[in-house]
Amino acid sequence: MNDGYILLVEDREDDIELTRRAFAKAGIANEIVVVRDGLEAVEFVQCAGRFAGRSPTDVPALILLDIKLPQLSGIQVLENIRRQESTKRVPVVMMTSSNEARDLLSCYDGGANSCVRKPVVFADFAEAVRQVGEYWLSLNQAPPRTPPP
Amino acid sequence: MRWDYEELRLVTEAAPFAILLVDASGRIASINPPCAQIFGYDRAEVIGEPVEMLVPPASRGAHRPLREGYLAAPTARAMGGGRDVFGLRKDAREVPLEVGLRPLATSSGDFVLAALLDVSPRRRAEELRRLGAEFGQHALAVPHIGGLKQEAADLIARVLNVPFVAICSLAPDEKSLVIEAGFGWPRARLGNLAVDLTDNSQAAYSVRTGQPKFVEHIDVDYPFHYSDAMRDHQVVCSATAPIRGRDSTVGLIMVDDVEQRAFSADDAVFLTGVATIIGMVIDRDRSEDRIAQLTAELQQRYDELESFSYSVAHDLRAPLRSVAGFAAALREDYGESLDETANRYLGLIIGAAGQMGSLIDALLSLARVSRQEISPSSVDLSAMARAVVEELRSVEPERGATIGIQPNLLVEGDTHLLRIVLYNLLGNALKFTRGRDEARIGFGGSSNGEETVFWVEDNGVGFSTSYPQELFTPFRRLHGSAFEGLGIGLATVARIVRRHGGRVWAESEPGTGAKFYCAIGRSKS
């Protein structure tokens, strides 16, 4: 199990709490770092602003990125993540409320690893979060921390 | 029989049509007044002269031997073998004629009587009809009125031989006309010169009555008021033809001359014809503009609806997730300290939130069906029905139902959407036969070349309704909670079939089963 932290980019407090709860119920104890809007997310990625003191080598094991965010959209954040040397290989799972074709296309075009539609029913939601966590933190072979020279 | 020459001459004098008598040597013996008028001569100027003086120079050489040949074997016949012949007027203009010839033996020797008809009015009428028809065809072909008004002004000036033409449109306040195209008027006036319609002008008369008006001399014929602009340009003769739209007068053609003239009936028909054509093109353009405007409005509404659906998807589901999620959390974390009723209420909240989520999803998929592009191809409905049945059975493997599928039923349509149709219809058939000991489901249809009708029938519970089309209305459910469902399946079916230009209907006897029909015509693409 990858013991890195999870970056959760989500503006709805309810969803943040439900996501934390779902991870806890699934027994996934990785630290969860939350940023609440698109601009903050970009600052996190670029180690700027509030996150100026963050080390670029301290990258998350998984990013859960809501598609609809204040300030900058999830797609714009995603593009930023992919442009940044330190985060360009980090698995990003887009969390959406819609299954609009155009949203899914822009997610994948932007370099998302996965797209998950948040179910309404909590049991389904918890199951989705559990599967995402287990797959990306356990089954999936993460990119090596230090790429070979 | 011999004619008395003098009697014959007196008869021709009295005739109302043109007659010429030519003697055996080819000299003009007599010319009656209508004939002299055709050629523009005084009679004394031509008596005793060779008849060739009335023949255009180009034909003169040939005329003499023809005339001598005729005298050698005279018969009553048309000159020129029915072809157009031309006469030469004193003023050197040529005039088209029909000429009938007849030999006459008289007391004073042999003569040839020539009866002449000036066919230039007929030729002119034909010419005007042809030009009018050509303009009409041209007007139909141009995509937009654009330069058509200027073309009309130039055409009218050329054809009617007038120095001034103005093609005007009626200003929105209907109190003035704006010259949009013209001929002869100073360029600076075009687009600016407004014709005042509040006075007693000829233009105002034509606009008000919708009738054309032809005034030979503006100071003689009618008590209309004429503008200083017209007087400054020495206009003495004016014709006005209203341009009529579908419901009202939308403009006016004004034709002005500096010489008194009588417009012929053919001139009038030509002018009013051009005005009618311009009016039709204006109407057509307005209809097209209106259609374009409506299309744009429709597109805007559609875009609004789409963004609405989108925000429904996103925004409604999020709070619902909170309701369902925290109710579940409450039950899990505090369920033991709550009594049975409180736990049941939490269960109801969770269930209702889940159902609302499904409804939102169903509405969105219905909306998606409506806006998805149809990409038609030949679809084997029978094969598709077999695949759908297999899929439906995998969900409920224990269901025993006899399902008969008629092979090789083909239709033109969108594969993806038609699959949704069959999925819903066959899924319903399975659902509503659930209580049957021997459930029987059938798929079949027929094609008549124009239309393919296919149906799904079952021996399930059926339905009873006085308004069978209501079945296809979203969220209309006939079977309460005994059968699960959102009431969206048949609405989706109907919407897909209608988007294919087809029809849906249903038949049923309550308790014995139901049969749902879809008819899809040949692809229009």
Interface residues (C-beta under 8 A of the other chain):
Chain A: R12 D14 D15 L18 R21 K68 T96 S97 S98 N99 E100 K118 P119 V120 V121 F122 A123 F125
Chain B: Y310 A313 H314 D315 R317 A318 P319 L320 R321 S322 A324 G325 F326 A327 A328 A329 I350 A353 G354 M356 G357
